[in-house]
Amino acid sequence: MVDIRRSESLFQEQEEPSTKTSKNPIVRFQSFSFLGKSKQKKAPVEIGNAHAPGDPIDPEQSRHSPLAESGDGISYSLESTSLIEPEVRDTSRSCRVTVVILQAKDLKKHMLGTYVKDPYFKIRIEDISFKTSQVKSSIDKDGVLQVNQRFMFNVKDSKTAELHVEVFERGMLGSEVSLGACLELHIAKLLEQNLDEKDERAKWYELFLKDGKKKMPGKVMMDIVAYIAEPEQTINVFVGTWNVGNTRPPADLSSWLPTNSFYEIVAIGAQECEYQPEASFSECGKDWLHSLRSQLGPRYKILKATSRGQMRLAVFVRDNEEKAICEVYKDSEATGVGHVMANKGGLCIAFKFWDTRLCFVNSHFAAHVGQCSARNGNYREIVGQLRVGIPGMDILSQFHHVFWLGDLNYRLDFGGIEGKSTTPPKEPWLNVVKMIKAGNLKELLQYDELAKEIKASRVLYKFEEGEITFAPTFKMQKGSLNTYSEKRLPAWCDRILWRSVEDCNVKLLSYNSSPAIMTSDHKPVAATFSLVTYSLPSFTTLGLATENDQRWHIRFTSLQAKQLRASDIGGSSDPYVLFMGPNVIREFRTKVKHKTLTPVWDPQKDLPTLVLKPFPLQRLEKEYLMVRVLDFDYTSADDSLGFTVIPISLAVAAFRKGPQETAYFSVELLRHGLPTGTLEGEMILTREKSFAKRRVDFANKLVKKTIAARNSFKNVILLKEYGCG
């Protein structure tokens, strides 16, 4: 058993706390899989990346994160190639198993016969294990406990693998007391069943002693499905945003939301969404979710819903794609008064669809004309403070696709002629309305504040937006189709943008507003997308280690940074770089270069060699090294200088040309989502005996010699005692 992890509960809405716990800061290169088609490039490649603020990452915590331990379980063979070392290739598609523990019933203490209130579960397939958090929900009158926790496994050998599920309670002094285990389920048989309907898969499973002979009280309802993952799958995504205006929405939202099941993923963000709920609902958030569910229909299930203040974000998944979802996260950041008030800020939901990582951010920025700098600051704070996925990394540095939606509140900037008061002068307002009614949207968009700020790299750096062909969505008179209120200048406040890592492209299908919805002073906006998701060869060690335990290594033959941020009082920094990740056997770091903003590391003295875990070369072609640069401090936490990612595909392309070929890279560093310097250098990919293995071999030899010497010494003493010396 390699790891026991906690899984994120699905199908629930959670109110975010108003405060967050902070972590300590650090710098890292973290390997992870940004999926896309690799390209061989001869010229330097500029990669846009991202920052995460100065939180240190605990190596043990990172090593046991869901990302760090994920594995796709495939069988492999070694094929001889023209290269010096054999190239590892996969020979079959990934087998995956999704387990949803729905309910438990009649779980009772053995001796007392009373119900167990806070049980937890351990689930294992082959050498991968999960452990749930203790279930805190109340037991109903029928003895049923709601669990609703979800797990995904990557199976190495589907012919022999078995699913093990065991239930526990806490005993005296923290000991574990088993309440029983389900009989082993063979993955091969689950594959044969191939049931698509969830109602057919969800079953009650009896509990037994571990030997399977004695039946125990209690049973567990699970939805279990085994399947062979598609290497590639094109999915459609719907993204919607609406400032609801703190007014009950109309019953019919069909002009905005999907009316069929065309989309695999639906993400909907709302702002100023606080109104009197119907009598059947205890709070507005539940009323709002009911409205969305009613419109989308029964085929869509809530993947995750979260709220903070008047902001809401819900992500739905079509029922036949639930099996593709795992590693679900959420977080929020308030940017209101004192960074505590939740009237403004951002919400985030992120997850993995097969091996493609998606992130949705719903935000509400500062309002009013003349507050552009405050809006830019809201963006930087949200990027810098949201914490999902890999500990210590920001949202822009670990997902293949990030969708940013919300009431961003950017206005039309006419250079101040519109006036400084909240109510604009009559003449500028009339001119804008005339241009809208005449259809001169392109001319009006030249004054769009957000487009100017993006072009100047002051906000939403390297985000893309579709062509705007709809009228400004703010400020409408409530109850009107296309009449604007004289209290504000019309503006495109409600926007949807996206950002994808290189080679992971998104195709925009549509971008429009819904004038027919008239209950708010904002019109809803929707964008639809098509993108390719991937199921990659696994991280498994099955069949990959040779007799000499050869591993992939990355050596940096040069490394330097330019134009780093000054973090110290004297106008300089003490930068260093950390490398870590799920494919790196441990955390590596460079030496610290003192008092410089342009550090150059000596490859012989300052740079480590990264030792990777065994996995196929094909996965390397779609992997990235995640990089974090920090400023070393003696008396306080190390400050973040920026983040970036380096595509390992560059090193793979060089390796294919020859074992000693180097790959050049030049990538941007970002901090709080904005550029803050560059990192460049050369790296080489090699396949050789693992340094870690060498150390282990040396330690084993030393232990053997020590034991042999001790035994020899004992023999000499015994011989002397018995007079044989």
Phi and psi in degrees as a GROMACS rama.xvg file:
@    title "Ramachandran Plot"
@    xaxis  label "Phi"
@    yaxis  label "Psi"
@TYPE xy
-87.2323  -44.4913  VAL-2
-151.502  145.952  ASP-3
-121.938  120.734  ILE-4
-126.33  162.096  ARG-5
-97.5583  136.32  ARG-6
-103.226  148.334  SER-7
-75.8351  128.858  GLU-8
-68.5344  142.84  SER-9
-105.641  174.499  LEU-10
56.2946  49.929  PHE-11
-149.592  151.654  GLN-12
-105.227  137.44  GLU-13
-132.812  137.321  GLN-14
-86.0965  129.205  GLU-15
-76.0612  143.579  GLU-16
-69.0043  159.299  PRO-17
-81.6324  -14.933  SER-18
-126.523  161.258  THR-19
-131.281  150.428  LYS-20
-83.4959  140.525  THR-21
-96.1946  158.486  SER-22
-115.447  170.34  LYS-23
-83.9493  148.393  ASN-24
-86.8572  159.239  PRO-25
-162.508  -179.509  ILE-26
-124.663  140.478  VAL-27
-148.844  150.345  ARG-28
-103.065  115.96  PHE-29
-119.424  128.122  GLN-30
-83.9502  135.525  SER-31
-157.11  170.59  PHE-32
-104.874  103.752  SER-33
-94.4325  117.761  PHE-34
-93.9449  134.657  LEU-35
179.639  177.054  GLY-36
-81.3712  126.49  LYS-37
-75.6175  144.67  SER-38
-126.995  139.707  LYS-39
-85.0033  125.516  GLN-40
-122.074  133.015  LYS-41
-90.821  -31.9762  LYS-42
-88.9421  161.201  ALA-43
-55.9066  142.078  PRO-44
-108.294  126.761  VAL-45
-94.2295  120.618  GLU-46
-115.849  127.134  ILE-47
-86.6409  131.714  GLY-48
-138.094  -156.306  ASN-49
-146.427  170.878  ALA-50
-107.934  156.979  HIS-51
-137.235  135.867  ALA-52
-63.2834  173.67  PRO-53
-73.6432  67.2422  GLY-54
-100.28  130.369  ASP-55
-74.9707  149.736  PRO-56
-109.317  123.872  ILE-57
-71.1299  123.756  ASP-58
-57.4455  -39.3106  PRO-59
-68.1684  -40.09  GLU-60
-64.288  -42.2233  GLN-61
-66.6944  -38.4193  SER-62
-66.1559  -27.793  ARG-63
-105.426  13.5161  HIS-64
-70.6573  158.178  SER-65
-55.2856  -38.3487  PRO-66
-66.7159  -42.6868  LEU-67
-63.7692  -28.0359  ALA-68
-106.268  4.72501  GLU-69
-67.537  147.185  SER-70
-150.409  140.201  GLY-71
-98.896  -0.553059  ASP-72
46.4919  86.6548  GLY-73
-129.801  158.087  ILE-74
-87.8035  149.318  SER-75
-134.134  160.61  TYR-76
-139.277  157.73  SER-77
-98.529  124.8  LEU-78
-112.074  135.544  GLU-79
-72.1139  137.862  SER-80
-131.601  -176.734  THR-81
-75.4824  -8.21278  SER-82
-75.1196  162.891  LEU-83
-64.0268  -43.1061  ILE-84
-103.629  150.687  GLU-85
-62.9196  145.964  PRO-86
-98.8331  131.567  GLU-87
-88.8983  127.759  VAL-88
-131.899  148.699  ARG-89
-85.3452  151.512  ASP-90
-121.845  0.913186  THR-91
-152.219  165.731  SER-92
-84.0131  161.032  ARG-93
-74.7278  135.199  SER-94
-99.2454  129.042  CYS-95
-129.892  150.349  ARG-96
-128.949  127.686  VAL-97
-108.281  129.228  THR-98
-122.909  122.363  VAL-99
-114.812  114.554  VAL-100
-83.8669  109.562  ILE-101
-87.1431  -53.1486  LEU-102
-146.395  161.298  GLN-103
-130.806  148.715  ALA-104
-137.37  139.598  LYS-105
56.8643  38.6174  ASP-106
-79.4061  113.124  LEU-107
-127.75  151.699  LYS-108
-66.577  139.078  LYS-109
-60.334  -48.9385  HIS-110
-83.47  -40.6561  MET-111
-88.6816  -24.4381  LEU-112
74.3399  12.6043  GLY-113
-93.1552  157.184  THR-114
-65.9362  143.493  TYR-115
-86.7654  123.065  VAL-116
-84.9531  -37.2142  LYS-117
-126.473  65.3075  ASP-118
-76.5503  168.085  PRO-119
-143.383  165.8  TYR-120
-125.154  147.449  PHE-121
-120.44  129.474  LYS-122
-124.351  134.08  ILE-123
-140.99  138.158  ARG-124
-132.67  123.663  ILE-125
54.0038  -124.661  GLU-126
-102.396  15.2109  ASP-127
-109.806  128.829  ILE-128
-128.301  150.36  SER-129
-126.513  150.13  PHE-130
-130.796  126.685  LYS-131
-78.2049  163.528  THR-132
-73.6024  163.348  SER-133
-65.564  135.59  GLN-134
-80.3083  118.043  VAL-135
-101.353  -3.9573  LYS-136
-68.4334  157.226  SER-137
-80.2213  152.818  SER-138
-86.3322  130.863  ILE-139
-80.7195  -177.555  ASP-140
-65.1693  -19.8509  LYS-141
-94.2798  7.12745  ASP-142
79.1268  18.6668  GLY-143
-96.1879  135.609  VAL-144
-116.509  126.7  LEU-145
-80.375  129.416  GLN-146
-113.236  -62.027  VAL-147
51.6868  60.6741  ASN-148
-126.326  143.243  GLN-149
-124.334  142.999  ARG-150
-141.336  147.854  PHE-151
-126.501  134.698  MET-152
-117.636  146.585  PHE-153
-108.199  116.559  ASN-154
-96.0749  131.587  VAL-155
-79.6411  -50.448  LYS-156
-128.056  98.0162  ASP-157
-68.454  -17.5108  SER-158
-74.2562  -33.1499  LYS-159
-110.943  -14.9542  THR-160
-67.7349  146.536  ALA-161
-132.975  149.069  GLU-162
-97.2635  126.032  LEU-163
-115.499  128.046  HIS-164
-129.239  126.063  VAL-165
-133.708  144.114  GLU-166
-109.304  139.419  VAL-167
-132.668  161.607  PHE-168
-133.176  160.726  GLU-169
-79.4441  130.338  ARG-170
-102.121  -159.303  GLY-171
-64.7243  137.817  MET-172
56.8171  33.3403  LEU-173
79.6749  8.93176  GLY-174
-70.6508  159.195  SER-175
-97.8753  132.175  GLU-176
-118.681  118.551  VAL-177
-75.366  133.452  SER-178
-99.8623  -1.1403  LEU-179
129.722  163.858  GLY-180
-132.4  147.728  ALA-181
-76.3226  151.402  CYS-182
-62.9385  144.56  LEU-183
-58.1359  137.481  GLU-184
-108.581  126.096  LEU-185
-81.4257  128.104  HIS-186
-63.1922  -36.5785  ILE-187
-59.2217  -39.0093  ALA-188
-70.3834  -36.7831  LYS-189
-63.3956  -37.9795  LEU-190
-64.6203  -35.83  LEU-191
-67.3548  -34.33  GLU-192
-66.1978  -47.8155  GLN-193
49.6661  49.8356  ASN-194
-85.5204  129.052  LEU-195
-93.466  -29.2755  ASP-196
-80.3619  126.504  GLU-197
-61.395  -36.2335  LYS-198
-63.1547  -28.2565  ASP-199
-79.8835  -25.5142  GLU-200
-87.0884  -33.2066  ARG-201
-71.2064  118.927  ALA-202
-140.185  158.34  LYS-203
-87.414  135.056  TRP-204
-119.602  127.614  TYR-205
-72.1973  157.128  GLU-206
-106.436  141.349  LEU-207
-134.635  167.688  PHE-208
-62.6275  164.06  LEU-209
-58.8276  -30.8486  LYS-210
-76.7799  -7.06703  ASP-211
77.6803  6.42644  GLY-212
-94.2994  -37.2233  LYS-213
-106.6  128.121  LYS-214
-78.3241  138.282  LYS-215
-108.014  159.305  MET-216
-68.1829  147.263  PRO-217
99.5316  158.579  GLY-218
-154.765  165.119  LYS-219
-127.158  132.485  VAL-220
-94.7967  125.059  MET-221
-131.681  146.927  MET-222
-107.253  109.885  ASP-223
-121.003  129.893  ILE-224
-139.848  132.367  VAL-225
-110.564  142.843  ALA-226
-158.447  160.61  TYR-227
-98.886  118.894  ILE-228
-71.8672  141.089  ALA-229
-73.9964  134.283  GLU-230
-58.4203  -38.1751  PRO-231
-138.668  144.394  GLU-232
-147.334  125.998  GLN-233
-86.3986  125.534  THR-234
-120.695  157.064  ILE-235
-110.453  138.352  ASN-236
-125.881  131.695  VAL-237
-106.809  131.132  PHE-238
-126.466  127.096  VAL-239
-130.401  146.904  GLY-240
-139.736  144.073  THR-241
-156.863  129.122  TRP-242
-84.5123  107.575  ASN-243
-74.301  -16.5623  VAL-244
72.5256  22.224  GLY-245
52.9331  37.0784  ASN-246
-130.234  142.71  THR-247
-56.9002  129.156  ARG-248
-71.6876  158.879  PRO-249
-69.4457  159.965  PRO-250
-67.6011  -30.9828  ALA-251
-101.422  109.964  ASP-252
-112.222  20.0815  LEU-253
-68.3533  -21.1478  SER-254
-74.9999  -9.69618  SER-255
-115.467  -50.261  TRP-256
-92.4792  159.453  LEU-257
-61.4214  145.098  PRO-258
-110.264  4.76306  THR-259
-138.945  -175.174  ASN-260
-104.731  39.3477  SER-261
-69.6434  -28.611  PHE-262
-99.6136  136.081  TYR-263
-75.1514  -35.8368  GLU-264
-125.491  135.14  ILE-265
-128.126  122.456  VAL-266
-121.427  127.642  ALA-267
-130.949  122.853  ILE-268
-111.035  144.576  GLY-269
-134.428  146.375  ALA-270
-126.614  156.317  GLN-271
46.2147  48.8193  GLU-272
-108.036  74.3343  CYS-273
-142.319  107.843  GLU-274
-143.363  170.336  TYR-275
-69.7217  115.565  GLN-276
-73.2465  161.71  PRO-277
-63.9467  159.432  GLU-278
-59.78  -26.9857  ALA-279
-78.2777  -5.57164  SER-280
-119.192  139.22  PHE-281
-81.1152  -18.4639  SER-282
-152.832  162.981  GLU-283
-64.4294  -38.1635  CYS-284
-57.4596  -40.5037  GLY-285
-71.5567  -36.9461  LYS-286
-62.0154  -44.4548  ASP-287
-62.4357  -45.5747  TRP-288
-61.9148  -37.242  LEU-289
-62.9482  -40.1418  HIS-290
-61.8081  -42.2305  SER-291
-67.1653  -45.3468  LEU-292
-59.0555  -43.4624  ARG-293
-61.2394  -36.3837  SER-294
-76.0687  -42.5186  GLN-295
-73.2732  -32.2982  LEU-296
97.534  172.185  GLY-297
-70.0903  -17.1982  PRO-298
-74.938  -15.387  ARG-299
-99.4389  129.686  TYR-300
-110.107  145.236  LYS-301
-72.4282  117.249  ILE-302
-77.9307  -47.9151  LEU-303
-163.104  140.762  LYS-304
-133.612  138.691  ALA-305
-144.669  151.934  THR-306
-138.18  153.218  SER-307
-152.761  117.557  ARG-308
61.2762  -125.8  GLY-309
-97.0206  5.9654  GLN-310
-95.6538  141.596  MET-311
-140.353  146.143  ARG-312
-142.784  129.488  LEU-313
-134.274  135.949  ALA-314
-119.391  129.036  VAL-315
-113.13  149.562  PHE-316
-126.502  139.426  VAL-317
-66.5736  141.638  ARG-318
-56.5391  -36.1841  ASP-319
-77.3766  -1.89339  ASN-320
-112.297  6.54115  GLU-321
-58.3376  -34.0891  GLU-322
-64.1098  -20.6282  LYS-323
-83.9017  -6.76909  ALA-324
-97.441  135.804  ILE-325
-157.739  174.981  CYS-326
50.3849  64.7881  GLU-327
-93.0743  131.933  VAL-328
-132.914  160.252  TYR-329
-150.029  157.256  LYS-330
-166  171.715  ASP-331
-150.249  160.172  SER-332
-144.152  126.552  GLU-333
-92.2995  132.584  ALA-334
-116.89  12.8046  THR-335
-73.7926  -161.223  GLY-336
-54.5625  126.046  VAL-337
67.0777  13.8365  GLY-338
57.9239  26.3937  HIS-339
-121.431  -42.5054  VAL-340
-61.1627  130.825  MET-341
-95.5807  21.4318  ALA-342
-72.3712  -22.1187  ASN-343
-135.14  154.037  LYS-344
147.59  -153.209  GLY-345
-146.768  149.355  GLY-346
-119.69  150.297  LEU-347
-139.308  135.665  CYS-348
-129.712  128.659  ILE-349
-134.314  151.199  ALA-350
-164.244  174.704  PHE-351
-113.901  127.661  LYS-352
-106.031  108.158  PHE-353
53.4177  -120.19  TRP-354
-107.51  15.1889  ASP-355
-101.849  128.118  THR-356
-99.9283  126.252  ARG-357
-118.751  143.455  LEU-358
-138.012  133.368  CYS-359
-121.576  128.097  PHE-360
-121.581  121.553  VAL-361
-104.774  126.305  ASN-362
-135.334  157.072  SER-363
-134.959  109.632  HIS-364
-92.0638  171.634  PHE-365
-58.1201  143.329  ALA-366
-95.4202  173.624  ALA-367
83.6423  153.244  HIS-368
-64.7051  142.907  VAL-369
86.1732  2.89444  GLY-370
-107.795  29.4875  GLN-371
-60.3943  -43.8779  CYS-372
-62.226  -38.0686  SER-373
-65.1559  -38.7035  ALA-374
-65.1559  -42.4747  ARG-375
-60.3866  -38.9184  ASN-376
-66.0114  -36.7114  GLY-377
-58.8916  -44.0203  ASN-378
-60.3261  -47.3807  TYR-379
-62.2548  -40.2888  ARG-380
-66.6569  -42.4147  GLU-381
-64.0357  -46.7636  ILE-382
-61.2342  -40.2753  VAL-383
-74.6265  -22.9118  GLY-384
-111.775  -20.1031  GLN-385
-64.1646  136.364  LEU-386
-127.456  100.508  ARG-387
-137.241  156.099  VAL-388
73.5594  -126.526  GLY-389
-71.6042  126.326  ILE-390
-56.8285  132.362  PRO-391
87.1877  -9.47066  GLY-392
-99.3303  146.904  MET-393
-84.6862  170.707  ASP-394
-70.1533  -21.495  ILE-395
-85.9328  -7.95564  LEU-396
-109.265  6.20995  SER-397
-139.337  4.9941  GLN-398
-121.669  144.824  PHE-399
-68.549  -37.4224  HIS-400
-137.223  129.258  HIS-401
-119.407  123.842  VAL-402
-106.357  123.873  PHE-403
-112.512  122.087  TRP-404
-135.785  160.137  LEU-405
142.466  -176.336  GLY-406
-87.4635  91.8045  ASP-407
-80.9447  -14.2718  LEU-408
66.4742  13.092  ASN-409
-71.04  139.138  TYR-410
-109.364  -173.878  ARG-411
-90.4984  126.206  LEU-412
-105.727  106.782  ASP-413
-103.16  22.9566  PHE-414
75.7095  24.1364  GLY-415
96.3236  -7.61166  GLY-416
-71.4991  -14.9387  ILE-417
-77.5383  -7.29904  GLU-418
96.2687  158.495  GLY-419
-98.0696  -15.2009  LYS-420
-78.0863  162.299  SER-421
-66.0422  -31.5514  THR-422
-94.9924  119.143  THR-423
-74.9925  157.974  PRO-424
-61.048  154.757  PRO-425
-62.3608  -43.0212  LYS-426
-66.1683  -50.1588  GLU-427
-58.9104  -38.3233  PRO-428
-62.9257  -44.4374  TRP-429
-63.1079  -40.5309  LEU-430
-62.1594  -42.9821  ASN-431
-65.2846  -45.4359  VAL-432
-62.8171  -39.2989  VAL-433
-62.3522  -41.6505  LYS-434
-64.8587  -37.6424  MET-435
-65.4641  -47.3971  ILE-436
-67.0491  -27.712  LYS-437
-81.4109  -6.9534  ALA-438
79.9986  18.2115  GLY-439
-85.481  56.1766  ASN-440
-70.5932  -39.2682  LEU-441
-61.9332  -40.6682  LYS-442
-65.0737  -39.9292  GLU-443
-69.4487  -34.0786  LEU-444
-67.0534  -15.5367  LEU-445
-63.2228  -20.8148  GLN-446
-100.354  7.11923  TYR-447
-65.8986  120.738  ASP-448
-64.1387  -40.0655  GLU-449
-64.6722  -44.3675  LEU-450
-59.4108  -39.7698  ALA-451
-64.4459  -42.9932  LYS-452
-69.2034  -36.7994  GLU-453
-66.2251  -43.0223  ILE-454
-62.3379  -33.4312  LYS-455
-85.2818  4.25042  ALA-456
60.8886  36.3391  SER-457
-103.841  -8.47263  ARG-458
-161.153  152.319  VAL-459
44.4381  51.9901  LEU-460
-61.7577  126.798  TYR-461
62.4153  21.0226  LYS-462
-82.3297  151.642  PHE-463
-115.085  154.557  GLU-464
-139.485  145.435  GLU-465
-71.0121  165.881  GLY-466
-65.9076  130.812  GLU-467
-87.4104  115.291  ILE-468
-118.795  6.48927  THR-469
-108.954  156.525  PHE-470
-67.7951  158.691  ALA-471
-51.5515  139.398  PRO-472
-93.3536  -2.52916  THR-473
-139.779  142.122  PHE-474
-111.975  119.678  LYS-475
-91.899  152.482  MET-476
-79.6003  127.135  GLN-477
-60.1082  137.146  LYS-478
88.0074  0.176109  GLY-479
-111.642  153.821  SER-480
-79.3908  -43.6921  LEU-481
-149.523  28.1888  ASN-482
-100.765  131.566  THR-483
-97.9828  146.509  TYR-484
-80.8882  140.588  SER-485
-75.2504  -3.45167  GLU-486
-72.4182  -22.4361  LYS-487
-142.552  158.106  ARG-488
-73.7188  137.267  LEU-489
-58.4489  149.662  PRO-490
-161.391  158.121  ALA-491
-89.6683  77.1106  TRP-492
-78.0329  -30.7213  CYS-493
-98.0795  115.927  ASP-494
-137.203  158.312  ARG-495
-136.103  122.634  ILE-496
-129.65  168.811  LEU-497
-147.442  158.572  TRP-498
-142.245  127.235  ARG-499
-125.724  147.779  SER-500
-68.6029  157.238  VAL-501
-55.0042  138.624  GLU-502
73.3353  4.26078  ASP-503
-115.765  77.0947  CYS-504
-85.1768  151.922  ASN-505
-115.826  139.456  VAL-506
-104.717  120.064  LYS-507
-78.6894  126.21  LEU-508
-95.5695  -37.8656  LEU-509
-159.331  157.047  SER-510
-153.209  111.83  TYR-511
-156.332  173.926  ASN-512
-116.998  174.692  SER-513
-127.046  85.0144  SER-514
-62.1209  -24.5602  PRO-515
-67.6846  -16.9402  ALA-516
-89.5908  116.411  ILE-517
-124.253  17.718  MET-518
-85.8114  -10.9038  THR-519
-122.608  166.656  SER-520
-84.1209  5.2617  ASP-521
-120.185  148.608  HIS-522
-96.3918  140.827  LYS-523
-65.3512  152.973  PRO-524
-127.875  144.535  VAL-525
-138.142  146.341  ALA-526
-135.149  141.988  ALA-527
-122.414  146.966  THR-528
-137.279  158.569  PHE-529
-127.03  134.352  SER-530
-148.949  159.082  LEU-531
-99.2483  128.31  VAL-532
-105.811  157.522  THR-533
-128.469  150.077  TYR-534
-119.413  112.133  SER-535
-94.9442  160.192  LEU-536
-55.3749  152.01  PRO-537
-87.6372  173.543  SER-538
-85.9047  5.55981  PHE-539
-60.5491  151.541  THR-540
-93.0458  1.16119  THR-541
-62.3351  116.279  LEU-542
75.1944  8.25925  GLY-543
-100.043  -24.2157  LEU-544
-81.5171  130.327  ALA-545
-88.0188  179.899  THR-546
-60.5964  -32.446  GLU-547
-92.0086  7.75873  ASN-548
53.589  52.9574  ASP-549
-74.4056  140.032  GLN-550
-130.486  162.729  ARG-551
-78.6348  137.637  TRP-552
-127.481  147.485  HIS-553
-117.355  121.508  ILE-554
-111.335  136.19  ARG-555
-96.7321  115.822  PHE-556
-85.9083  -13.143  THR-557
-161.231  151.801  SER-558
-160.621  129.131  LEU-559
-151.152  155.923  GLN-560
-122.595  152.624  ALA-561
-133.52  147.819  LYS-562
55.6997  42.6037  GLN-563
-70.4639  158.677  LEU-564
-74.4052  137.351  ARG-565
-76.9034  118.755  ALA-566
-105.516  -20.7474  SER-567
-97.1247  162.4  ASP-568
-60.4429  -34.852  ILE-569
-75.9053  4.77601  GLY-570
84.7008  18.2187  GLY-571
-133.619  -174.828  SER-572
-142.483  167.106  SER-573
-119.694  75.5217  ASP-574
-78.1161  150.552  PRO-575
-150.686  166.135  TYR-576
-125.529  140.644  VAL-577
-113.694  141.593  LEU-578
-120.579  126.925  PHE-579
-160.807  172.164  MET-580
154.959  176.138  GLY-581
-65.8607  -20.4254  PRO-582
-104.305  0.776909  ASN-583
-103.575  132.864  VAL-584
-64.8251  -25.2269  ILE-585
-160.88  178.174  ARG-586
-77.7292  134.439  GLU-587
-120.632  150.961  PHE-588
-145.959  154.341  ARG-589
-84.286  171.797  THR-590
-72.1326  156.862  LYS-591
-80.6794  133.407  VAL-592
-105.989  117.383  LYS-593
-86.3199  142.892  HIS-594
49.9913  60.925  LYS-595
-155.779  149.467  THR-596
-109.299  0.589912  LEU-597
-133.059  63.6032  THR-598
-68.5165  144.07  PRO-599
-126.793  121.186  VAL-600
-96.7284  134.379  TRP-601
-76.7232  120.495  ASP-602
-63.6014  -23.2283  PRO-603
-83.3999  -30.2745  GLN-604
-113.233  -30.6587  LYS-605
-107.948  -16.8302  ASP-606
-111.063  135.773  LEU-607
-83.7827  165.131  PRO-608
-99.8305  124.828  THR-609
-81.4402  124.159  LEU-610
-101.335  121.925  VAL-611
-97.3384  154.183  LEU-612
-71.8924  155.953  LYS-613
-69.6602  127.045  PRO-614
-163.128  165.729  PHE-615
-68.3978  151.835  PRO-616
-62.133  -31.4812  LEU-617
-60.1059  -34.2782  GLN-618
-69.7913  -36.7592  ARG-619
-57.7564  -34.0219  LEU-620
-65.9309  -15.7867  GLU-621
-117.626  13.9403  LYS-622
-101.814  157.896  GLU-623
-130.204  147.659  TYR-624
-88.9366  128.716  LEU-625
-92.7978  130.439  MET-626
-119.954  134.03  VAL-627
-130.359  129.107  ARG-628
-109.853  132.954  VAL-629
-127.048  159.206  LEU-630
-101.867  120.98  ASP-631
-74.0313  132.736  PHE-632
-129.41  138.704  ASP-633
-77.7712  -36.6666  TYR-634
-107.279  -6.78769  THR-635
-144.807  177.73  SER-636
-64.0888  144.646  ALA-637
-67.1589  133.023  ASP-638
-83.1883  146.573  ASP-639
-79.3448  132.88  SER-640
-105.914  -12.7471  LEU-641
147.875  169.254  GLY-642
-132.037  157.12  PHE-643
-160.462  173.537  THR-644
-129.91  145.322  VAL-645
-118.262  123.374  ILE-646
-71.3475  123.048  PRO-647
-69.6179  -17.8162  ILE-648
-57.3127  -28.7288  SER-649
-62.7701  -42.7219  LEU-650
-70.3662  -35.5049  ALA-651
-64.2206  -43.6235  VAL-652
-60.5851  -39.6885  ALA-653
-67.8541  -38.8104  ALA-654
-61.9003  -37.3992  PHE-655
-67.101  -28.7578  ARG-656
-73.2097  -34.2912  LYS-657
176.82  148.966  GLY-658
-60.6507  -22.843  PRO-659
-109.345  10.1112  GLN-660
-73.4944  137.553  GLU-661
-103.359  155.373  THR-662
-116.743  129.436  ALA-663
-90.9925  141.781  TYR-664
-138.643  148.672  PHE-665
-143.13  113.798  SER-666
-129.918  152.077  VAL-667
-83.5045  144.855  GLU-668
-97.5227  140.458  LEU-669
-126.443  143.408  LEU-670
-130.529  128.451  ARG-671
54.0688  33.7333  HIS-672
81.2777  7.1118  GLY-673
-126.529  152.444  LEU-674
-63.7234  140.926  PRO-675
-148.653  40.6258  THR-676
120.746  179.875  GLY-677
-133.407  158.597  THR-678
-130.875  129.757  LEU-679
-141.803  160.131  GLU-680
169.871  -165.268  GLY-681
-132.685  145.667  GLU-682
-138.503  159.072  MET-683
-134.897  137.283  ILE-684
-99.8149  127.864  LEU-685
-129.398  159.268  THR-686
-124.054  112.908  ARG-687
-154.373  174.864  GLU-688
-63.6581  137.345  LYS-689
-66.5139  134.978  SER-690
-59.7137  -39.7797  PHE-691
-61.9445  -40.8566  ALA-692
-64.2377  -39.2789  LYS-693
-61.3024  -42.0344  ARG-694
-65.1458  -40.7034  ARG-695
-63.3062  -44.7104  VAL-696
-59.566  -42.7695  ASP-697
-63.7496  -43.433  PHE-698
-63.5221  -41.7092  ALA-699
-62.5734  -42.5947  ASN-700
-62.7544  -40.8228  LYS-701
-63.7666  -41.7811  LEU-702
-63.2787  -44.2928  VAL-703
-61.8675  -42.8524  LYS-704
-64.5332  -38.3265  LYS-705
-65.3637  -43.803  THR-706
-63.6142  -42.3629  ILE-707
-62.985  -42.4566  ALA-708
-65.1154  -40.3269  ALA-709
-64.2729  -44.6051  ARG-710
-63.7433  -39.1022  ASN-711
-63.7277  -40.5676  SER-712
-64.8379  -40.7143  PHE-713
-61.1608  -42.7692  LYS-714
-61.0442  -41.6203  ASN-715
-62.0832  -43.3852  VAL-716
-63.4256  -44.7417  ILE-717
-61.8761  -41.7271  LEU-718
-62.4894  -39.9831  LEU-719
-67.508  -39.5843  LYS-720
-64.1411  -35.7634  GLU-721
-94.2489  11.5845  TYR-722
73.6071  23.3753  GLY-723
-99.6812  -1.60872  CYS-724
